[in-house]
């Protein structure tokens, strides 16, 4: 899934997916400054907890979701 966030003139993308090759949940953030951050989790509970933590951080930093999430096929 792909989420878009905005804050003023800035935007970022948050991508979540399951890597069946490695049996890992993957969270990737493409930050507004151009760098990206990828995190991998073997446990779904850890992945969900990290996603909730990141969503809270983005909200505290005044990032707003820009539309519904997009689904994509690998």
C-alpha positions in Angstrom: 0.0 0.0 0.0 1.1 3.5 -0.7 0.1 6.5 1.4 0.8 10.2 0.5 1.4 12.8 3.2 1.6 16.6 2.8 2.8 19.4 5.0 2.7 22.8 3.4 4.7 22.5 0.1 6.4 19.3 1.2 5.2 15.8 0.6 6.3 12.3 1.4 5.3 8.7 0.6 5.0 5.8 2.9 5.0 2.3 1.4 4.1 -0.9 3.1 4.4 -4.3 1.6 5.1 -8.0 2.3 8.3 -9.4 0.7 7.4 -13.0 0.1 11.0 -13.8 -1.0 12.4 -13.0 2.5 9.1 -13.5 4.5 9.4 -9.9 5.8 7.0 -7.0 6.2 8.6 -3.9 4.7 8.0 -0.2 5.6 9.7 2.4 3.4 9.4 6.2 3.8 10.4 8.5 0.9 11.1 11.7 2.8 10.5 15.2 1.5 14.2 16.0 1.4 14.9 13.1 -1.1 16.2 10.4 1.2 14.4 7.1 1.9 14.4 4.8 4.9 13.5 1.1 4.7 12.7 -1.1 7.7 12.0 -4.8 7.7 10.2 -6.9 10.2 9.7 -10.7 10.5 6.7 -10.3 12.9 3.5 -8.7 11.9 2.9 -7.4 15.4 6.3 -5.5 15.3 5.5 -4.1 11.9 2.1 -2.8 13.0 3.5 -1.3 16.2 6.2 0.5 14.2 3.7 1.7 11.7 1.5 3.1 14.4 4.5 4.8 16.0 5.5 6.4 12.7 1.9 7.6 12.0 1.9 9.2 15.4 5.2 10.9 14.7 4.0 12.2 11.4 0.8 13.6 13.0 2.8 15.3 15.7 5.1 16.9 13.0 1.9 18.1 11.3 2.0 15.8 8.3 -1.5 15.1 6.9 -2.6 12.2 4.9 -3.4 13.3 1.3 -6.2 11.0 0.1 -6.9 7.3 0.5 -4.1 4.7 0.3 -3.3 3.3 -3.1 -2.9 -0.5 -3.7 -0.3 -1.8 -6.0 0.8 -5.2 -7.2 4.4 -6.3 -7.1 
